[in-house]
């Protein structure tokens, strides 16, 4: 399959995020399984695990798994959220929603096969 390149894209994969009803439990399980450690707990609603290779996994507490939504997704960061979201939409993504929680905002998109992913500002 040919590689798809979008000119001017500044996105960086930041996290692989798992939806779960118990973010702390699942985060601690993956940390132990992969030799990592929990580095941020966010009151148990968004747990971040750092692996020995510096890769980050996130575990996002949800009340109930959404039918039809992938439970593991990429979180991408960029210095230009609006510009990169526009480029992704032009290249075949679809917008699911703009979201905000605790002063942090992001955009949820879906790839051409319907797999959801998030785009947020670099922090």
C-alpha positions in Angstrom: 0.0 0.0 0.0 1.4 3.4 -0.9 2.4 5.8 2.0 0.0 8.7 2.4 1.7 12.0 3.0 0.0 15.2 3.9 2.1 18.3 3.1 2.7 20.6 6.0 1.5 18.1 8.7 3.1 18.6 12.1 1.4 15.9 14.0 3.3 13.7 16.5 2.0 10.5 18.0 1.9 11.2 21.8 -0.1 8.4 23.4 -1.9 5.1 22.7 -5.0 5.5 24.7 -7.2 2.7 26.1 -10.9 3.3 27.1 -11.7 1.5 30.3 -14.1 1.6 33.2 -11.2 1.4 35.7 -8.2 3.5 34.4 -6.0 2.9 37.4 -6.5 -0.8 37.5 -5.8 -1.3 33.8 -2.9 1.2 33.8 -1.2 -0.5 36.7 -1.7 -3.9 35.0 -0.1 -2.7 31.8 2.7 -1.0 33.7 3.5 -4.3 35.5 3.2 -6.3 32.3 5.6 -4.1 30.3 8.0 -3.0 33.0 6.7 0.5 33.1 5.4 2.8 35.8 2.4 5.0 36.4 3.7 8.6 35.9 0.4 10.5 36.1 -2.9 9.5 37.8 -5.3 12.5 37.3 -7.5 11.3 40.1 -7.9 8.0 38.3 -9.8 9.4 35.2 -6.7 9.6 32.9 -3.7 7.4 33.9 -0.4 7.7 32.0 2.1 4.9 32.0 5.7 5.4 30.8 7.4 2.3 29.4 11.2 1.6 29.6 11.5 2.8 26.0 9.9 6.1 26.9 6.7 5.3 25.0 3.6 6.4 26.8 0.3 4.6 27.2 -2.8 6.2 28.6 -5.9 4.7 30.2 -9.0 6.9 30.0 -11.9 6.2 32.4 -15.3 6.0 30.7 -18.7 5.1 32.2 -19.6 2.6 29.6 -17.8 1.4 26.5 -19.3 3.1 23.4 -20.7 0.5 21.0 -19.0 0.7 17.6 -16.1 2.9 19.0 -12.6 1.5 19.0 -11.5 1.1 22.6 -7.8 1.8 21.8 -6.9 5.0 19.9 -4.0 7.3 19.1 -3.7 10.7 20.7 -1.7 13.0 18.4 -0.2 16.4 19.4 0.6 19.4 17.2 1.5 23.1 17.5 -1.2 23.8 15.0 -4.4 22.0 16.0 -6.7 23.9 13.6 -4.4 23.6 10.6 -3.7 19.9 11.1 -7.4 19.1 11.8 -8.3 20.9 8.5 -5.6 19.0 6.6 -6.8 15.7 8.0 -10.4 16.5 7.1 -9.3 17.4 3.6 -7.4 14.1 3.3 -10.5 11.9 4.2 -10.9 12.1 8.0 -14.2 13.0 9.5 -14.9 15.1 12.5 -16.5 13.4 15.5 -16.5 16.2 18.0 -14.6 19.0 19.7 -14.2 18.2 23.3 -13.0 19.8 26.6 -12.4 18.6 30.1 -10.7 20.4 33.0 -9.5 23.2 30.7 -7.9 20.8 28.2 -9.4 20.8 24.7 -9.0 18.4 21.8 -10.7 17.3 18.6 -11.8 13.7 18.0 -11.7 12.6 14.4 -12.2 9.3 12.6 -10.0 7.9 9.8 -11.5 6.8 6.5 -12.3 3.4 8.1 -14.1 5.0 11.1 -11.3 4.5 13.7 -11.4 7.4 16.1 -8.3 9.3 17.2 -7.7 12.6 19.0 -5.7 15.8 18.1 -4.6 18.1 20.9 -2.1 20.9 21.4 1.4 20.1 22.4 2.0 20.5 26.1 
